[in-house]
Amino acid sequence: MVHTYEVLVDIREYFELTSSASHNETARYEVDAESRQVADGMARIQAKRDHPKCTECDVRVTRLLR
């Protein structure tokens, strides 16, 4: 059975490879998936697609919406 999960992804993008200056943000996604693990993976893929310079991401499935 497919459910809709709310997933928050903390994203860190460094401006340059040799610099410690970075940009941090949190993206919110609603993901239709069969389990929390699948929702986690789908949100990670979407975050990398939306933020191609992302060097670190932390995924949290926060709640079940439907």
C-alpha positions as CSV (number, residue, x, y, z in Angstrom):
1,M,0.0,0.0,0.0
2,V,1.4,3.4,-1.0
3,H,1.4,6.2,1.6
4,T,2.4,9.9,1.3
5,Y,5.3,10.8,3.6
6,E,6.6,14.3,4.6
7,V,10.4,14.2,4.2
8,L,12.8,17.0,5.2
9,V,16.3,17.1,3.7
10,D,19.0,19.2,5.2
11,I,21.3,20.3,2.4
12,R,24.8,21.6,2.6
13,E,26.5,23.1,-0.5
14,Y,30.1,24.3,-0.3
15,F,31.0,27.3,-2.5
16,E,34.4,25.9,-3.4
17,L,36.1,22.6,-2.8
18,T,38.9,24.2,-0.8
19,S,36.7,26.6,1.2
20,S,34.9,26.0,4.4
21,A,32.2,28.5,3.5
22,S,28.9,26.8,2.8
23,H,25.2,27.3,2.2
24,N,22.8,25.3,4.3
25,E,19.1,24.9,3.7
26,T,16.2,22.5,4.4
27,A,14.0,21.2,1.6
28,R,10.6,19.7,2.2
29,Y,9.2,16.9,0.0
30,E,6.0,15.0,-0.1
31,V,6.8,11.5,-1.3
32,D,4.4,8.7,-2.3
33,A,6.1,5.4,-1.3
34,E,5.4,2.0,0.1
35,S,7.7,2.4,3.1
36,R,9.8,5.0,5.1
37,Q,13.0,3.5,3.6
38,V,11.8,4.0,0.1
39,A,10.6,7.5,0.9
40,D,14.0,8.3,2.3
41,G,15.8,7.1,-0.9
42,M,13.4,8.9,-3.2
43,A,13.8,12.2,-1.3
44,R,17.6,11.9,-1.4
45,I,17.5,11.4,-5.2
46,Q,15.1,14.4,-5.6
47,A,17.3,16.6,-3.4
48,K,20.4,15.7,-5.4
49,R,18.5,16.5,-8.6
50,D,17.3,19.9,-7.2
51,H,20.7,20.8,-5.7
52,P,23.4,19.3,-8.0
53,K,26.2,21.0,-5.9
54,C,25.0,19.3,-2.8
55,T,27.9,17.7,-0.9
56,E,26.1,16.6,2.2
57,C,22.4,15.8,2.8
58,D,20.6,14.5,5.9
59,V,17.2,13.0,5.2
60,R,14.4,12.8,7.8
61,V,11.0,11.2,7.2
62,T,9.0,13.3,9.7
63,R,5.4,12.1,9.3
64,L,2.8,10.1,7.5
65,L,0.4,12.4,5.6
66,R,-1.9,9.9,3.9
